[in-house]
């Protein structure tokens, strides 16, 4: 469990660093020149952080951990979607993220956000849980 927590923290820190780096590259937005802690938190939730938090929540919330493998997977997709949508909406509401102007921009941002969250969650799962199962099986 300590190793899992360490990997999740590492993913969160890398996501925050990526968010801070991306904020410097943005022009003509309301993002400040120097990212704040709130910018990093919103980026973490809106990027890979949603996947990392979902990975932790699946095992910590009793009714989620009692689900079967397929239902647990679908629940994680929904949770990533909800966390990403809330963080994205909050970021736009507070002016930390630009509001997409065209419908294509909405689709692009939504796809990138959800893909990053899903990829992070699946990567953590593969690295920790599946590795543990392989070791227990003696492979």
Protein Blocks (a to p, Z undefined) as FASTA:
>chain_A
ZZmmmmmmmmmmmmmmmmmmmmmmpghiabdfbdcfklmmmmmmmmmmmmmmmmmmmmmm
mklmmpcfklmmmmmmmmmmmmmmmmmmmmmmnopaccdfbfklmmmmmmmmmmmmmmmm
mmmmmmmmmmmmmmmnoZZ
